[in-house]
């Protein structure tokens, strides 16, 4: 019987055929947690007497509150460092970057793998053709002591993105448009296979934006079948051996959805939900106080380049704070070498250390009551950036940069040459 990609990956890791709706015990290739979830993982491990069997395949990331903003967080960071040293697990400390970027950048994720992360945006890695699931901290601890976990195989939606990408439209606009049309519960506990001419045309960095945000319409994971771009990316990250997985001809999909993006405008999600999206033209003259470029969604080198192209030779509006956080140290270094950081700084941007930065709202860039923020992040719920009385709009790097220049939400197409 024909299978989808997620059915094939879970079957291979269970050692028996599995299909949508089946429950199987599957071997896990790699798992990770970050400084917002690692304490709960370690608490659960203590109940299991720390009998870890896959410590060398477990990575911890200090990214959410990096550097530490207070004593409580410093204690968490210290505990993570001690655990990593004592158990010979992998630790990415302050300044290394965001877990989801490092998972793909450091060769942890590659085609055919089964990865669990104690963070909801673990699905980012699915752009490399693996099954990457966000799980709770206790589930992650169970995996650490057994090397396995149980899975209910999700049904699969196929989303075909077709058409010609319009001027000034980027992958962030495309996924915000799709989320707006499907709604926040549009694919709850489903695997989503993305394909179509638009997906094939996107860079790897742009594809990571797409799979990163599948959780925002309820999906368990997002997957893009490997192609030549994936092969080149893996070569650059030092991955040589992997098993590319493709859907079988005749595989059964619960839904097949098509989106023609040929005529969409740059898209923006309004407060306070990600599926509250509109074309940028509808928000003209919405005054902003802060702009944020970064996160696991749009903190990659391509995103910084796009923003720098908009900002070059210009100055950020005096009433706006533009904060920029590269997603990893490697990205930061590349941006330095290419002169991107100089362009951003000269425009008036404030460069933050590699990491999640203001996104989660634990330390950097917390807005004041009533302030309006435009961000390249993946969520705009009340309190997401640390203040439930602030208002967060989500947009592409180009839209964020253009808005930082004018002091109000701005169509970026006027700043992007054809």
VOGU-3710 file (C-alpha; in Angstrom, 3 decimals, decimal comma):
1> xxxxxxxxxx> 0,000/0,000/0,000  1,379/3,415/-1,025  2,648/5,747/1,700  3,207/9,435/2,312  6,598/10,726/3,487  5,694/10,764/7,181  4,219/7,253/6,939  7,454/6,018/5,360  9,713/7,643/7,951  7,693/6,434/10,938
11> xxxxxxxxxx> 7,422/2,942/9,433  11,173/2,679/8,971  11,749/3,779/12,570  9,133/1,374/13,934  10,398/-1,597/11,955  6,928/-2,313/10,628  4,388/-0,764/8,234  2,468/2,173/9,677  -0,296/4,242/8,141  -2,322/7,283/9,183
21> xxxxxxxxxx> -4,114/6,587/12,454  -1,814/3,730/13,493  0,145/3,889/16,747  3,750/2,725/16,726  6,821/2,700/18,927  9,570/4,362/16,909  13,308/4,762/17,320  14,285/8,441/17,523  17,428/9,665/15,770  17,987/12,917/17,628
31> xxxxxxxxxx> 16,269/15,173/20,129  16,789/18,602/21,648  15,509/21,171/24,122  16,150/24,833/24,798  16,580/26,938/27,926  12,832/27,484/28,237  12,103/23,744/28,324  15,310/22,030/29,476  14,595/22,414/33,207  11,371/20,448/32,796
41> xxxxxxxxxx> 13,249/17,792/30,825  15,855/17,492/33,577  13,162/17,373/36,289  11,515/14,480/34,480  14,853/12,747/33,969  15,494/12,879/37,720  12,372/10,746/38,216  13,845/8,215/35,784  17,130/8,280/37,749  18,919/9,847/34,762
51> xxxxxxxxxx> 19,362/6,520/32,965  19,948/8,152/29,610  20,608/5,972/26,584  20,958/8,561/23,826  22,892/11,359/25,536  25,207/11,831/22,541  22,167/12,385/20,329  20,681/14,968/22,699  21,402/18,659/22,191  20,538/21,545/24,500
61> xxxxxxxxxx> 20,416/25,135/23,270  20,715/28,336/25,281  18,839/30,613/22,906  15,612/31,968/24,382  17,170/34,047/27,168  20,658/34,557/25,847  22,532/36,119/27,554  20,759/35,529/30,858  18,539/38,419/31,995  18,254/37,421/35,671
71> xxxxxxxxxx> 19,409/35,107/38,438  16,658/32,534/37,890  17,565/32,055/34,253  21,277/31,942/35,131  20,541/28,978/37,401  18,795/27,207/34,525  21,760/27,850/32,231  24,185/26,565/34,854  22,116/23,425/35,298  22,155/22,804/31,555
81> xxxxxxxxxx> 25,923/23,222/31,390  26,442/20,837/34,312  24,163/18,210/32,795  25,827/18,438/29,405  29,289/18,051/30,912  28,301/15,136/33,167  26,405/13,228/30,464  28,507/14,119/27,423  25,503/15,508/25,587  25,721/18,416/23,161
91> xxxxxxxxxx> 25,422/22,002/24,393  25,119/25,116/22,257  25,809/27,933/24,689  25,151/31,671/24,625  25,867/33,238/21,237  25,676/30,040/19,185  22,197/30,829/17,944  18,656/29,496/17,756  18,004/25,768/18,111  16,002/25,424/14,886
101> xxxxxxxxxx> 18,670/27,144/12,811  21,500/25,159/14,384  19,672/21,854/13,951  19,760/22,345/10,178  23,049/24,240/10,056  25,052/21,777/12,142  23,998/18,632/10,283  21,640/17,302/12,977  18,730/17,227/10,535  18,781/15,521/7,157
111> xxxxxxxxxx> 16,444/13,481/4,941  14,719/10,463/6,448  15,502/11,280/10,082  13,038/11,310/12,987  13,719/14,274/15,275  11,962/15,423/18,439  12,349/18,872/19,934  10,913/20,374/23,103  9,870/23,437/21,142  6,848/23,929/18,917
121> xxxxxxxxxx> 8,797/25,133/15,880  10,820/21,928/15,539  8,958/21,484/12,234  11,471/23,895/10,639  13,800/20,969/9,878  11,152/19,347/7,690  12,376/21,445/4,769  15,244/18,938/4,596  12,877/16,001/4,122  12,852/14,686/7,685
131> xxxxxxxxxx> 10,032/14,198/10,191  10,579/16,768/12,940  8,004/16,932/15,724  7,612/19,348/18,612  6,858/17,490/21,860  6,454/18,162/25,560  9,401/18,054/27,935  8,267/14,828/29,629  7,934/13,089/26,263  11,452/14,190/25,448
141> xxxxxxxxxx> 12,722/12,770/28,743  11,054/9,435/27,932  12,908/9,416/24,621  16,218/10,115/26,362  15,867/7,095/28,656  14,464/4,680/26,070  15,719/5,923/22,708  12,144/5,619/21,473  8,680/7,086/21,786  5,161/6,282/20,738
151> xxxxxxxxxx> 3,554/8,048/17,795  0,092/8,213/16,371  0,780/8,525/12,675  -0,737/11,771/11,417  -2,790/11,951/8,284  -1,184/14,020/5,537  -2,351/17,093/3,672  -0,659/17,961/0,402  -0,367/21,702/-0,184  0,524/22,679/-3,735
161> xxxxxxxxxx> 1,779/26,249/-4,129  1,683/27,373/-7,726  1,995/30,489/-9,839  4,690/33,113/-10,308  6,016/34,809/-7,182  5,000/38,482/-7,461  7,365/41,415/-7,092  8,038/42,184/-3,419  6,514/38,931/-2,173  8,617/36,482/-0,159
171> xxxxxxxxxx> 8,116/33,122/1,525  6,893/34,801/4,723  4,126/36,524/2,764  3,178/33,211/1,153  2,886/31,271/4,395  1,005/34,105/6,137  -1,434/34,100/3,205  -1,924/30,326/3,485  -2,420/30,484/7,267  -4,990/33,242/6,816
181> xxxxxxxxxx> -6,930/31,092/4,356  -6,733/27,850/6,373  -7,137/29,282/9,878  -5,179/28,430/13,002  -6,789/24,964/13,206  -6,723/24,251/9,502  -4,428/21,204/9,726  -4,520/20,155/13,375  -2,276/17,116/14,019  -1,641/16,599/10,323
191> xxxxxxxxxx> 1,604/16,214/8,430  1,808/18,678/5,549  3,748/17,957/2,366  4,520/21,147/0,449  5,151/20,951/-3,277  4,598/22,852/-6,502  6,488/25,212/-8,782  6,724/27,939/-6,140  8,241/25,602/-3,551  10,781/24,374/-6,093
201> xxxxxxxxxx> 11,728/27,981/-6,877  12,318/28,922/-3,230  15,783/28,876/-1,698  16,454/26,550/1,233  16,327/29,516/3,585  12,907/30,491/2,258  11,691/26,900/2,582  12,679/26,859/6,259  10,320/29,809/6,742  7,480/27,769/5,242
211> xxxxxxxxxx> 7,994/24,642/7,370  8,732/26,708/10,478  5,220/28,129/10,459  3,227/24,952/9,780  2,531/24,727/13,505  0,664/28,042/13,191  -2,162/26,310/11,346  -2,122/23,313/13,667  0,106/20,875/11,771  2,252/18,312/13,539
221> xxxxxxxxxx> 5,009/18,743/10,980  5,752/20,221/7,575  7,838/18,353/5,019  9,340/19,186/1,642  10,692/16,292/-0,429  14,466/16,575/-1,056  15,748/17,968/-4,348  19,053/19,276/-5,706  18,887/22,345/-3,439  18,706/20,086/-0,398
231> xxxxxxxxxx> 21,689/18,108/-1,683  23,752/21,292/-1,985  22,678/22,490/1,453  23,616/19,185/3,070  27,000/19,223/1,370  27,610/22,646/2,878  26,724/21,402/6,364  28,989/18,366/6,044  26,263/15,705/5,768  27,297/12,920/3,411
241> xxxxxxxxxx> 25,126/9,920/4,284  21,353/10,125/4,332  18,270/8,385/3,028  16,024/10,621/0,951  12,352/9,739/1,294  9,661/10,531/-1,258  5,904/9,887/-1,297  4,766/6,836/-3,189  2,749/7,248/-6,317  -0,824/6,746/-5,225
251> xxxxxxxxxx> -0,172/7,723/-1,599  -3,398/8,593/0,213  -3,799/12,222/1,289  -6,604/13,419/3,504  -6,707/16,673/1,563  -4,995/18,174/-1,452  -5,041/21,976/-1,342  -3,839/24,320/-4,076  -2,839/27,954/-3,645  -2,072/30,209/-6,594
261> xxxxxxxxxx> 0,004/33,083/-5,226  0,495/34,902/-8,549  -1,555/37,919/-7,498  -0,997/38,224/-3,769  0,494/41,317/-2,170  2,983/41,388/0,674  1,010/39,997/3,599  0,784/41,028/7,255  -0,769/39,241/10,246  -2,580/41,652/12,547
271> xxxxxxxxxx> -2,795/41,342/16,341  -3,418/39,053/18,096  -3,499/35,887/15,973  -1,355/34,603/13,131  -4,397/33,797/10,976  -5,580/37,415/11,106  -3,844/38,322/7,861  -4,417/41,071/5,293  -2,560/42,547/2,311  -0,136/45,247/3,400
281> xxxxxxxxxx> -2,136/47,918/1,566  -4,923/47,601/4,131  -2,589/48,675/6,925  -1,105/51,797/5,361  -0,410/54,521/7,905  -0,487/52,149/10,920  2,132/53,811/13,119  4,809/51,555/14,665  7,205/52,034/17,567  9,484/49,023/17,143
291> xxxxxxxxxx> 10,594/46,745/14,324  12,250/43,372/14,802  14,265/41,393/12,259  15,301/37,889/13,317  13,934/34,671/14,913  13,917/31,056/13,725  11,488/32,157/11,012  13,441/34,986/9,383  16,848/35,459/10,979  18,867/33,837/8,203
301> xxxxxxxxxx> 21,405/35,484/5,902  18,925/35,829/3,045  16,543/37,678/5,374  19,254/40,075/6,542  20,266/40,688/2,911  16,693/41,520/1,934  16,373/44,011/4,791  19,781/45,538/4,073  18,829/46,091/0,424  15,802/48,090/1,573
311> xxxxxxxxxx> 17,743/50,050/4,212  20,979/50,767/2,348  21,788/54,473/2,275  18,716/55,339/4,331  17,948/55,996/8,001  15,486/54,308/10,309  12,690/56,656/11,375  13,664/58,501/14,542  10,524/57,256/16,313  11,298/53,582/15,611
321> xxxxxxxxxx> 13,653/51,129/17,296  14,913/48,553/14,765  16,299/45,471/16,515  18,178/42,793/14,578  19,207/39,348/15,877  20,959/36,921/13,497  19,741/33,348/13,924  23,244/31,932/14,453  26,891/32,889/14,902  27,650/31,599/11,413
331> xxxxxxxxxx> 24,985/33,894/9,968  26,337/36,819/12,006  29,864/36,201/10,703  28,649/35,893/7,122  26,685/39,130/7,473  29,803/40,845/8,812  31,960/39,622/5,924  29,414/40,693/3,316  29,019/44,170/4,808  25,381/43,557/5,722
341> xxxxxxxxxx> 25,898/44,385/9,386  27,518/47,713/8,446  24,533/48,613/6,288  22,117/47,766/9,108  24,112/49,646/11,749  24,559/52,680/9,500  20,797/52,794/9,001  20,280/52,976/12,766  19,595/49,318/13,584  20,606/47,816/16,932
351> xxxxxxxxxx> 22,368/44,459/16,536  21,630/41,830/19,193  23,499/38,570/19,914  22,552/35,484/17,893  19,492/33,933/19,511  15,742/34,327/19,870  16,064/37,914/21,080  12,788/39,808/21,627  10,569/37,075/20,138  9,704/35,234/23,355
361> xxxxxxxxxx> 9,596/38,355/25,538  11,877/37,278/28,369  14,400/40,075/28,137  15,388/42,037/25,034  13,100/44,532/23,341  10,008/44,288/25,543  7,563/46,922/24,228  5,777/49,433/26,458  2,009/49,537/27,000  0,168/50,407/23,816
371> xxxxxxxxxx> 3,231/50,211/21,591  3,033/48,686/18,127  5,675/46,263/16,878  6,192/44,844/13,402  8,205/41,635/13,501  9,497/38,801/11,333  8,630/36,317/14,111  6,084/33,520/13,843  3,659/34,509/16,620  1,830/37,656/17,662
381> xxxxxxxxxx> -0,297/36,454/20,572  -0,956/38,822/23,453  2,142/38,977/25,620  4,315/37,164/23,114  7,041/39,818/23,274  6,634/40,307/27,003  3,757/42,769/27,234  0,092/41,780/26,768  -0,747/45,463/26,313  1,379/45,776/23,183
391> xxxxxxxxxx> 0,318/45,045/19,583  2,379/42,809/17,294  2,141/42,599/13,503  3,969/39,856/11,577  5,538/40,454/8,182  8,439/39,668/5,866  11,938/41,132/6,356  11,284/43,510/3,458  8,063/44,825/4,992  9,672/45,157/8,420
401> xxxxxxxxxx> 12,609/47,098/6,980  10,403/49,389/4,901  8,179/50,059/7,902  11,212/50,908/10,048  12,147/53,574/7,498  8,784/55,313/7,413  7,577/54,772/10,979  4,395/53,091/9,804  3,476/49,787/8,177  4,693/50,202/4,618
411> xxxxxxxx> 4,446/48,326/1,336  8,057/47,279/0,624  7,626/47,181/-3,146  8,450/50,874/-3,415  11,952/50,093/-2,091  12,632/46,962/-4,137  13,793/47,422/-7,748  12,234/45,162/-10,336
//
